[in-house]
Amino acid sequence: MHDFLTFKIFITPTLLILFYYIGAFLMPLLSWKFIKSIEKYSTLKVSQLLLTKYFRISLGLFLTLLCIETCWRMLFEFMIAYFNMHDALVHMKQI
């Protein structure tokens, strides 16, 4: 408990993994909701949307989502690697 209170142990790596999965699941849901809101305000049916600009917009949003998910993953990998480097340096200092 003393190590936790003096910040010798970090809880952040565990929380980072939790927040990564929360964000990874929320981003597609929010994107899907956004696409559905576009369709709601459209006067076209879904079959007609496949031939219109809305299909291209939906495809663009899907590709953007893939890019965002990749960047989200890389961001969290970087932060976890940072904490792993910190742990390795602390371990080297103790030797």
N, C-alpha and C positions, 0 to 999 in steps of 0.2 A: 504494500500500500504506500509505503514511503517513496518508492521509485516512481509510482504513478503521480503522487502529489508534487514531487520535485521535477517532473517532466523528464525523467530518465527513461521512461517507457512511454511510447506514443500509442494512443488508441486510433489515431487517424488512419493507418493502413486498413484496419478492419472496417472503419466507417466509409472509407473510399470505395471499397468493394460493394458495400451496401448501397451507397448513393449511385454507383455506376449502374447497378441493376435496376434501381428505381428509375433512373433517367432513360436507360435503354428500353424499358417497357413503356414509359410514358410518352416518349417522343413519337413512336409509331401510332399510338392511340390518338394523340393530339393531332398528328398529321392526317389521320383517317377522318377525324371529326372535321377538320378544316376542309378536306376534299368533299365530304358530305354536305357541308354548308354551301359550298360552291354549287353542287348539284341541286340543292334545295331551292336556290334562287334562280336556277335555270329553268326555262320553260320546256326544255327538251327531255325526252325519256332517255334511259340508260343506253338503249340500243342506238339511239341517235347520237349520244355523246361520244361513242366510239369513232364517229366520223367527223367530229368537230374539233374546234380548238380546245375544248375542255379536256378531251382525251390527252392532247399534247401537254396541257397544263398539269393534268394528273400524273402523266409520265414524268414530267420535269420535277414535280414535287416528290415523286418516288425516288428518282435518282438523287435529288438533293437530300432526301432522308438517308439514303445509303452513305452519302458523303458525310453527313452530320454524325451518323452512327460511328463511322470510321474515325473521325476526328475526336469524338467523345471517348472512344476506346483508347486512342493514342494519348489523350490528355491524362486519363487515369493511369495508364501504364507509366507515363513519365513521373507522375506524382508518387506512385508506389515504388518505382525505381529510386527516386530520391530518398525515400525513407529506408530502403534497403541499403543504399550507399551510406547513409548515416549510421545504421546498425553495424555495417562492416567496419567503418572508421572507428566507432566506439570500441568494437571488439579488438581492433588492431592496437588501439591506445592502451588497452588493458593487458596486452601481452608483453 
